[in-house]
Amino acid sequence: MAEQVTARVEMLDVSKTFPGVRALDKVSLRLLGGEVHALMGENGAGKSTLIKVMTGALSGDEGEIRLDGQTVEIKTPGQARALGIGTVYQEVNLVPTMSVTKNLTLGRQPTKFGFISWRLAREVANRRLKRLNIDIDVERPLGSYSVAIQQLVAIARALEDDTRVLVLDEPTASLDAHETALLFQIVRDLKSRGIAIVFITHFIDQVYQIADRISVLRNGRLVGSAPIGEMPPLKLISLMIGRELGQTGLRLAGDAPPSDAPVMLEAEGVGKRLMMEPLDIALRRGEVVGLSGLLGSGRTETAKLIFGAVKPDAGKITIGAITGGHSPSRSIRAGVAFCPEDRKAEGVVGELSVRENIILALQSKRGWLRRLSQAEQEKLAAEMIKTLAIATPDADKPVGQLSGGNQQKVLLARSLVSGPQVLILDEPTRGIDVGAHSEIVQLIRKLAGQGLALLVASSEIDELVAVADRVAVLRDRRKVGEISGADITRDNIIHMIAGVQS
């Protein structure tokens, strides 16, 4: 019979503030031995900050941590490990070129007569793996094994003989279904030994496969915590996004394009292993198609696959009458433009002027041998600044000095000036003020009215309710259905995300 390890960790009224941000606001969390505790929340909810405080990577500003009823101070990850708290991060932070033995004993190598004993090290490695029922050659480089085995080796390294709490941060993000099942088998075994397991994931279905309890964070606050049986998917999703059913948004979408409107772009069975299950989606002239789903559902991945920023390994994409190899340059030449989610890292070039940012895509499409003249650049920039009401004193102002909303408009201007037939927008209103948000939402409908086909990926359900003619709903890296016309409501989208009948 497996040795039982009792564990009970309580985080009481923990707060943490960064400059200008209240990352945690009096959060209390209770972890019990022999229980898998799912920690849920969208980006910026506070999950990572809470775990970093518990594991000593950050110090909280207020509150206390109790282990088995005793108040403890955890100032460093080393102190957390000494108290029996182990952590496995999403990115396996081991050394793939080193052997499994060296990875499992790195910094803790057994010695004999003052020298490292690799014979003893191999025994330690095999013993650690045996506890997880893993039988592999510990002398092989870690990188020669699958990502799933590497993840299990990381768990074996995190587990000490006296481990009481194990934090698993997105452990299945890079695993397929078979590998995930293998990991869950290990997790259930650890649970049976009395270890408290914190399971952080964006995959709703997996939560209901493995968790005993769910806690939900939103904007740095704990907004709900209950046993799995008292937290059905609809309630979980409502807590995560901060809206109850029945709170529907204003619908701006006009008449849908006729069913015989020409298909501008069609993806058939397009997917990529470990990133996105194969899906079908078509964009017609004058149509706005939304991509909805929680963080981790595959919205951005789908947008990048369709544009060619990520190369699919399944299916085909047809743009107009062209079917074949897919890449960003091919998409741009075929009349597809893409505005990425992260406008600072992947979009605008902050040091360049508004004018230079606006003409980048058009110049790339023309080729650098057909340079736009200064007069052409100034004319195009002036037209876009006027059309999109970009707030800038002049076209030569560095775009990095503009507000977030105006940077987003510059990105849109860059896409529109190249004369696209298809426009892909990934989170077009993220991080901008209310006024700019409203302008961009109105602009999306205006562009559709002018005959563009638009694909809009957004985490804001009300935004998609307002602008979309059809909404493709994604969950856990696969498309689970579509909603169109008058059926596009907040309630219907949330029901489909949750996998329940409306």
MARKOL-205260 format. One record per residue (C-alpha): chain; x, y, z. Coordinates in steps of 0.05 Angstrom, whole numbers, plus 32768, in hexadecimal, padded with zeros to 4 digits. Layout:
residues N
   unit     c1     c2     c3
      A      X      Y      Z
...
This chain:
residues 502
   unit     c1     c2     c3
      A   8000   8000   8000
      A   801A   8045   7FEE
      A   8035   806E   8028
      A   8004   80A5   803C
      A   801C   80ED   803F
      A   7FEF   811E   8062
      A   7FED   8164   8048
      A   7FC7   81A3   8057
      A   7FDB   81E7   803D
      A   7FB3   8226   804B
      A   7FC0   8269   802A
      A   7F9A   829D   8052
      A   7F8A   82E4   8037
      A   7FC8   82E5   800B
      A   7FD2   8327   7FE5
      A   8007   833D   7FB4
      A   800E   837F   7F90
      A   803B   8391   7F56
      A   8043   83D9   7F3E
      A   7FFE   83ED   7F28
      A   7FE1   83A6   7F2D
      A   7FBF   8383   7F67
      A   7FD2   833C   7F52
      A   7FB4   831A   7F8F
      A   7F7F   8337   7FBC
      A   7F75   8311   7FFE
      A   7F74   82CC   7FDE
      A   7F69   8290   800A
      A   7F75   8249   7FF0
      A   7F71   8206   8015
      A   7F95   81C8   7FFB
      A   7F86   8184   8018
      A   7FAF   8144   8015
      A   7F95   8110   7FE4
      A   7F71   8144   7FBB
      A   7F7C   8161   7F75
      A   7F6C   81AB   7F79
      A   7F62   81CD   7F35
      A   7F76   8217   7F35
      A   7F51   823A   7EFD
      A   7F4E   8280   7EE0
      A   7F5B   82A7   7EA0
      A   7F9D   82CB   7E92
      A   7FAC   82FF   7EC7
      A   7F7E   82DD   7EFA
      A   7FB7   82D4   7F2C
      A   7FC4   8289   7F28
      A   800E   828F   7F1A
      A   8019   82C4   7F4F
      A   7FF4   829A   7F84
      A   801E   825C   7F74
      A   805E   8285   7F74
      A   804E   829E   7FBA
      A   803F   8258   7FD2
      A   807F   823C   7FB4
      A   80AD   8274   7FCB
      A   80BA   8294   7F87
      A   8097   82D3   7F9F
      A   8089   82F0   7FE4
      A   8042   8304   7FF4
      A   8033   834A   800F
      A   7FFE   8332   803F
      A   7FE1   82F1   805A
      A   7FFE   82B1   8074
      A   800C   8269   805F
      A   7FFE   822F   808D
      A   8018   81E8   8085
      A   7FF3   81B5   80AF
      A   7FD8   81ED   80DA
      A   801B   820D   80E7
      A   802D   8252   80CA
      A   806A   824D   809D
      A   8095   8280   8078
      A   80A7   826E   8030
      A   80D9   82A0   8015
      A   80FD   8275   7FE2
      A   80ED   8238   7FB6
      A   8121   8212   7FE0
      A   80F8   821F   801F
      A   80B9   8207   7FFA
      A   80DC   81C6   7FE6
      A   80F5   81BC   802D
      A   80AD   81C2   8045
      A   8096   818E   8013
      A   807B   81BA   7FDB
      A   8091   81A6   7F95
      A   8082   81C9   7F53
      A   8082   81B3   7F0B
      A   807C   81EB   7ED9
      A   805C   81EA   7E94
      A   809F   81EF   7E72
      A   80C9   81B5   7E89
      A   8105   81D9   7EA8
      A   8135   819F   7EA3
      A   8171   8195   7E75
      A   815F   816A   7E38
      A   81A7   815C   7E24
      A   81B7   813E   7E68
      A   81A5   80F7   7E7E
      A   8166   80E9   7EA6
      A   8193   80D8   7EE1
      A   81B7   811B   7EDF
      A   8175   8140   7ED9
      A   8156   811C   7F14
      A   8193   8126   7F41
      A   81AC   816A   7F28
      A   81C2   8192   7F64
      A   81B4   8157   7F92
      A   81E7   8124   7F78
      A   81F9   80EE   7FAB
      A   8243   80EB   7FBD
      A   8274   80B6   7FD4
      A   82B9   80C8   7FF1
      A   82AC   8110   7FDC
      A   829D   8101   7F93
      A   825B   80FA   7F6E
      A   8247   80B1   7F6A
      A   8223   80A6   7F28
      A   8212   805F   7F3D
      A   81ED   807A   7F79
      A   81CF   80B1   7F4D
      A   81B2   807D   7F1E
      A   8195   8057   7F59
      A   8174   8098   7F72
      A   8159   80A7   7F2C
      A   813C   8061   7F24
      A   811D   8064   7F69
      A   80FC   80A7   7F5B
      A   80E0   808E   7F19
      A   80C9   804C   7F37
      A   809C   8072   7F67
      A   8077   808B   7F2A
      A   8078   8047   7F07
      A   80A5   8062   7ED0
      A   80D7   8031   7EB1
      A   8109   8054   7E83
      A   8154   8053   7E77
      A   816E   808A   7EA6
      A   81AF   808F   7E7F
      A   818E   80A8   7E40
      A   8189   80F4   7E34
      A   8148   8110   7E4E
      A   813B   8131   7E0A
      A   8138   80ED   7DE8
      A   80F6   80DE   7E0B
      A   80B0   80F9   7DFC
      A   8097   8139   7E1B
      A   8069   810E   7E47
      A   80A5   80E7   7E64
      A   80CB   8128   7E6E
      A   808F   8143   7E95
      A   808D   8105   7EC0
      A   80D8   810B   7ECD
      A   80CC   8153   7EE3
      A   8097   813A   7F14
      A   80C7   8104   7F2D
      A   80FA   813B   7F3A
      A   80C8   8166   7F5F
      A   80B2   812D   7F8C
      A   80DB   8124   7FCB
      A   80CF   80ED   7FFE
      A   80A9   811F   8029
      A   8084   8146   7FF2
      A   8041   815C   800B
      A   802A   818A   7FD4
      A   8037   8185   7F89
      A   8027   81BF   7F5B
      A   801C   81AD   7F11
      A   801B   81EB   7EE5
      A   7FFB   81DB   7EA1
      A   8018   8195   7EA1
      A   7FEF   817D   7E65
      A   7FFA   81BA   7E37
      A   802A   8193   7E0A
      A   800D   814D   7E12
      A   7FDE   8125   7DE6
      A   7FA2   80FE   7E00
      A   7FC9   80BD   7E0E
      A   8001   80E3   7E31
      A   7FCF   810A   7E5A
      A   7FAE   80C9   7E70
      A   7FF3   80AF   7E87
      A   7FFF   80EE   7EAF
      A   7FBB   80EB   7ED0
      A   7FC9   80A3   7EE5
      A   8007   80BC   7F09
      A   7FE0   80F6   7F28
      A   7FAB   80C7   7F43
      A   7FE1   809B   7F62
      A   8001   80D7   7F84
      A   7FBD   80EC   7F9D
      A   7FB3   80A7   7FBB
      A   7FF3   80B2   7FE4
      A   7FD4   80EF   8005
      A   7FF9   8124   7FDD
      A   7FD4   8165   7FD0
      A   7FD7   8176   7F86
      A   7FCB   81BA   7F68
      A   7FB7   81B3   7F1F
      A   7FBA   81F1   7EF4
      A   7F9C   81EB   7EAE
      A   7F72   820E   7E79
      A   7F53   81CC   7E63
      A   7F0C   81C9   7E7F
      A   7F00   8180   7E6C
      A   7F40   816A   7E91
      A   7F2A   818D   7ED1
      A   7EED   8161   7ED4
      A   7F17   8122   7EC7
      A   7F4A   812C   7EFE
      A   7F36   8161   7F31
      A   7F13   8159   7F74
      A   7F0C   81A3   7F82
      A   7F0E   81E3   7F59
      A   7F22   8229   7F6E
      A   7F19   8264   7F3E
      A   7F40   82A5   7F3D
      A   7F2C   82E3   7F18
      A   7F50   8326   7F19
      A   7F79   8311   7F55
      A   7F3F   82FA   7F7F
      A   7F24   82B6   7F92
      A   7EDD   82B6   7F75
      A   7ECA   826E   7F83
      A   7EE2   822C   7FA1
      A   7EBA   81EC   7FA6
      A   7EBE   81A0   7F9E
      A   7EBB   818A   7F55
      A   7E73   8173   7F5C
      A   7E5D   81B8   7F72
      A   7E80   81DD   7F39
      A   7E60   81C9   7EF6
      A   7E80   81E4   7EB6
      A   7E4F   821D   7EAD
      A   7E5B   8237   7EF3
      A   7EA7   822F   7EEA
      A   7EA8   8256   7EA9
      A   7E7A   828D   7EC4
      A   7EA9   8296   7EFF
      A   7EE6   8298   7ED2
      A   7ECB   82CD   7EA2
      A   7EA5   82F4   7ED6
      A   7E60   82F3   7EB6
      A   7E22   82CC   7EC5
      A   7DF4   82AE   7E91
      A   7DC0   82DE   7E78
      A   7DF0   8319   7E74
      A   7DF1   831F   7E29
      A   7E15   8354   7E01
      A   7DFB   8385   7DCC
      A   7DF7   8364   7D88
      A   7E10   8392   7D50
      A   7E16   835E   7D19
      A   7DE9   836C   7CDE
      A   7DCE   833D   7CAA
      A   7DFB   8302   7C9D
      A   7E19   82FD   7C58
      A   7DF1   82D2   7C28
      A   7E00   8287   7C2A
      A   7E1A   828B   7BE3
      A   7E4C   82C2   7BF3
      A   7E90   82AC   7BDA
      A   7EBD   8286   7C0B
      A   7EFC   82B0   7C13
      A   7F22   827F   7C3F
      A   7F14   8237   7C52
      A   7F39   820A   7C83
      A   7F2B   81C0   7C7F
      A   7F44   8191   7CB5
      A   7F7B   81C2   7CC7
      A   7FA0   81B3   7D08
      A   7FE2   81A8   7D29
      A   7FF4   8170   7D5A
      A   7FF6   8187   7DA3
      A   7FDE   81CC   7D8E
      A   7F99   81C6   7D6D
      A   7F6C   818D   7D58
      A   7F5A   818E   7D0E
      A   7F20   81BD   7CFF
      A   7EF7   81D9   7CC5
      A   7EE6   8222   7CBE
      A   7ED2   824E   7C82
      A   7ED0   8299   7C7A
      A   7E9F   82B9   7C48
      A   7EA3   82FF   7C2B
      A   7E83   8332   7C59
      A   7E81   8301   7C94
      A   7E9D   8306   7CDA
      A   7EAE   82C3   7CF9
      A   7EC0   82C3   7D42
      A   7EED   8293   7D68
      A   7ED6   828A   7DB0
      A   7EF1   8261   7DEA
      A   7F15   8267   7E2B
      A   7F60   8273   7E30
      A   7F83   8235   7E17
      A   7F49   8220   7DEA
      A   7F71   822D   7DAA
      A   7F58   8272   7D92
      A   7F9D   828F   7D83
      A   7FB7   824D   7D6A
      A   7F7D   8248   7D38
      A   7F89   828F   7D1F
      A   7FD3   8282   7D15
      A   7FC7   8240   7CF2
      A   7F97   825F   7CC1
      A   7FC6   829A   7CB3
      A   8002   826D   7CAD
      A   802A   8289   7CE7
      A   8029   8242   7D01
      A   8030   820A   7CCE
      A   7FF8   81D7   7CD3
      A   8009   818D   7CCE
      A   7FC3   8178   7CB8
      A   7F8E   8191   7C88
      A   7F8E   81C6   7C51
      A   7F7F   8210   7C4B
      A   7F60   822F   7C0D
      A   7F64   827A   7C02
      A   7F39   828D   7BC7
      A   7F4B   825A   7B92
      A   7F90   824C   7BAF
      A   7F9E   820D   7BD6
      A   7FE4   81F8   7BEA
      A   801E   8207   7C18
      A   800C   8237   7C4F
      A   8037   826F   7C6B
      A   802E   82B8   7C81
      A   804D   82D2   7C40
      A   801E   82A7   7C16
      A   7FE2   82BF   7C3F
      A   7FF6   8308   7C37
      A   7FFF   82FF   7BEB
      A   7FBA   82DE   7BE8
      A   7F9A   8318   7C0C
      A   7F98   8302   7C55
      A   7FAE   8331   7C8D
      A   7FBA   831F   7CD6
      A   7FB9   834A   7D15
      A   7FDA   8321   7D4D
      A   7FC5   831F   7D96
      A   8006   833B   7DB3
      A   800B   837D   7D8E
      A   804D   8390   7DB1
      A   8072   834E   7DA6
      A   8055   833A   7D63
      A   8033   8378   7D47
      A   804A   83C0   7D48
      A   8094   83D4   7D47
      A   8095   8407   7D7E
      A   80D3   842C   7D66
      A   80B8   8437   7D20
      A   8087   846F   7D10
      A   803D   8468   7D05
      A   8048   8470   7CBA
      A   807F   843B   7CB8
      A   8054   840A   7CDF
      A   8018   8415   7CB2
      A   803C   8407   7C71
      A   8064   83CA   7C89
      A   8034   8394   7C6F
      A   8027   83B7   7C2D
      A   8071   83C0   7C21
      A   807D   8377   7C31
      A   8046   8362   7C01
      A   8064   838D   7BC9
      A   80AB   8376   7BD6
      A   80E6   83A2   7BE9
      A   80F8   83AE   7B9F
      A   80B7   83D5   7B97
      A   80C1   8407   7BCF
      A   8088   8435   7BE2
      A   809C   847D   7BD8
      A   809B   84AD   7C13
      A   805F   84D0   7BF4
      A   8039   848E   7BED
      A   8049   847C   7C35
      A   8031   84BF   7C4F
      A   7FF1   84BC   7C26
      A   7FDF   8476   7C3E
      A   7FF0   8487   7C87
      A   7FC6   84C6   7C84
      A   7F8A   84A0   7C68
      A   7F8F   846A   7C9D
      A   7F98   849C   7CD6
      A   7F59   84BF   7CBF
      A   7F30   8480   7CB1
      A   7F40   845F   7CF3
      A   7F43   849F   7D1C
      A   7F89   848E   7D35
      A   7F9B   84C1   7D6B
      A   7FE2   84D8   7D59
      A   7FFE   851E   7D4E
      A   801D   8506   7D0C
      A   802F   84C8   7CE5
      A   8078   84CB   7CFA
      A   806C   84C2   7D44
      A   808A   8481   7D5F
      A   8050   8450   7D66
      A   806A   8438   7DA9
      A   8057   847C   7DC6
      A   800D   8473   7DB4
      A   7FD8   8456   7DE2
      A   7FC7   840C   7DDD
      A   7F86   841A   7DB7
      A   7FAA   8445   7D84
      A   7FE1   8411   7D7C
      A   7FAA   83DE   7D6D
      A   7F8D   840E   7D38
      A   7FD2   8414   7D18
      A   7FD4   83C7   7D13
      A   7F90   83C8   7CF2
      A   7FA7   83FF   7CC3
      A   7FE3   83D5   7CAF
      A   7FB5   839B   7C9E
      A   7F82   83C5   7C79
      A   7FB3   83EE   7C4F
      A   7FCA   83AE   7C2C
      A   7F84   83A4   7C11
      A   7F73   8360   7C30
      A   7F37   8335   7C1F
      A   7F3D   830E   7C61
      A   7F4E   832E   7CA4
      A   7F61   8303   7CE1
      A   7F5D   8329   7D24
      A   7F78   8308   7D63
      A   7F5E   832C   7DA2
      A   7F54   836E   7D7C
      A   7F3D   8394   7DBA
      A   7F69   8378   7DF1
      A   7F88   83AC   7E1F
      A   7F67   83E9   7E00
      A   7F38   841D   7E1E
      A   7EED   841B   7E19
      A   7EE8   8450   7DE3
      A   7F1B   842F   7DB5
      A   7EFA   83EB   7DC3
      A   7EB7   8405   7DAA
      A   7ED8   8424   7D6C
      A   7EFA   83E3   7D58
      A   7EBB   83BA   7D63
      A   7E95   83EA   7D35
      A   7ECE   83E7   7D03
      A   7ECB   839B   7CFF
      A   7E82   839F   7CEA
      A   7E92   83D7   7CB8
      A   7EC9   83AE   7C98
      A   7E9A   8372   7C91
      A   7E67   83A0   7C70
      A   7E9D   83B4   7C3E
      A   7EA6   836B   7C2A
      A   7EE1   8353   7C54
      A   7EDF   830E   7C73
      A   7EF5   8313   7CBB
      A   7F0B   82DE   7CEE
      A   7F0A   82FC   7D35
      A   7F28   82D5   7D6F
      A   7F13   82F3   7DB1
      A   7F0E   82E1   7DFA
      A   7ED6   8313   7E02
      A   7E95   82EF   7DF4
      A   7E6C   8330   7DF2
      A   7E9B   8349   7DBC
      A   7E8C   830D   7D90
      A   7E41   8312   7D9F
      A   7E45   835A   7D85
      A   7E6B   834F   7D44
      A   7E68   8306   7D2C
      A   7E3B   82E6   7CF8
      A   7E55   82A2   7D0E
      A   7E7C   828B   7D4B
      A   7EA8   824D   7D4C
      A   7EAE   8236   7D94
      A   7EF0   8215   7DAB
      A   7EFD   81EC   7DE8
      A   7F3D   81C8   7DFD
      A   7F60   81D2   7DB9
      A   7F26   81BB   7D8D
      A   7EE9   81D8   7D6C
      A   7EAA   81C1   7D8F
      A   7E75   81E5   7D66
      A   7E5B   8223   7D42
      A   7E24   8255   7D52
      A   7E07   8284   7D1E
      A   7DD8   82BF   7D16
      A   7DA5   82CC   7D4D
      A   7DBE   8290   7D75
      A   7DFF   82B6   7D84
      A   7DF3   82C8   7DCD
      A   7E1F   82C8   7E0A
      A   7DF7   828F   7E29
      A   7DFC   8263   7DEC
      A   7E47   826E   7DE5
      A   7E54   8260   7E2F
      A   7E2A   8221   7E2B
      A   7E51   8207   7DF0
      A   7E94   8218   7E11
      A   7E7D   81F2   7E4E
      A   7E65   81B7   7E25
      A   7E1E   81B8   7E3D
      A   7DDB   81BF   7E19
      A   7DBD   8205   7E1A
